[in-house]
Amino acid sequence: MRAYYPAMAGLMLGLPASAADLAIKVEIPRLSVAEYHRPYVAVWIERPDQSVAANLAVWYDVKLKNNEGTKWLKDMRQWWRKSGRELTMPADGLSSPTRAPGEHQLSFAGDKGPLASLPPGQYRLAVEAAREVGGREMLRIPFQWPPKAAETAAAKGEHELGQLSLSVRP
Amino acid sequence: MRLPNRLAAAAAALVLALPIAAEAHRAWMLPSATVLSGKDVWVTVDAAISNDLFFFEHHPLRLDNLQVMAPDGSPGKAENQATGRYRSTFDVKLDQPGTYKMAVVHSGLFASWKENGQNRRWRGTPARFATEVPKDAPELRVTQSQSRMEVFVTSGKPSDTVLKPSGEGLELAPVTHPNDLVVGSEARFRFLLDGKPASGVKVTVIRGGIRYRDNLEELTLTTAEDGGFAVTWKEPGMYWIEASVRDDKASIKEASQRRAGYSTTLEVLP
């Protein structure tokens, strides 16, 4: 947190609100398939023109030796094209192991990490999942940042993703 | 074909030099992937001459003139080269991040003349031309043929070094990166002839998988004044792009005519 000086009030208006926060619930569906691998999942914030404003999470097979799990990062096609190929994996605070079927929570404070530098505006939460020998699916939820009121929005996947919900709080 | 296999393949590889035979065959390379991530990245490429794209069912493509260019512009290695009955194949290890180019470039002469009232045809290099073609033959016509077939693959982030034109023959100068093609978005390219905009060139665009559909769904475009053309991809898949021009700007003195052809295989992702 930077110190607040009255003289900077005008400048501060254009900066992101610091108190707001954002919580995401991602459900990975339990699938009855012969060969199951946990999906690779990327979670990010995109601008209305679909460019990437902030990366929030990348779940991939970080445990394989020699970082071999990076071979399939490109299967999260949208994310790979828009931002993944610019990054080096693993990345601190961003990448983590794949998750088991079930609901997973992510929460981000407005004054820290990826949200701290997010200018006010319209955005979409984007979640893309790609499963080895399975399919690929992407979901989006629009939201405004910083939020004016506490709000929750949801989307539902059809095969690789289950329920997705986004809660924002001013 | 009555010709021996190797010869037939060579002839077909120069198919762009043969306006009559060009109708039926298509020469192509098909990479196993064009967008790759991770370490220890390899691609394998099939190369063939066939009617249906991208099925190997007619002749293998000869790899004699294969060149691999790494993202930094240095020559790369085409490993495990093999030529079978219907296709050739080779592997490239993508040691560097960025865009690689694999190209098969031909430049040669084609001659036709009359001998004792019979039509004679000949194809070869300028060096062999001197001894194999009678200079004073009746109705002697000599055409220079230039052809370039390229594919692009990218490990990690796309780069531009390999996209720089050589300035010889017909070449594609991508505006949209050739490994950044997505359904629904417009891709722009330019054709250059000897490094200058090639306007009014007919460009053929065909999606692979011809065997399993009734309609060829071929797209024919014409390049604009600046050599440019644009494609909005309706479906994902591997696409074959081909163009050729004829003119009298032969760079080899024995030839009066020149034919320059280009083809590439581009992958469009969903």
Interface residues (C-beta under 8 A of the other chain):
Chain A: N66 N67 E68 G69 T70 K71 W72 L73 K74 R77 W80 R81 G84 R85 E86
Chain B: V35 L36 S37 G38 K39 D40 V41 G156 K157 P158 D180 V182 L269 P270
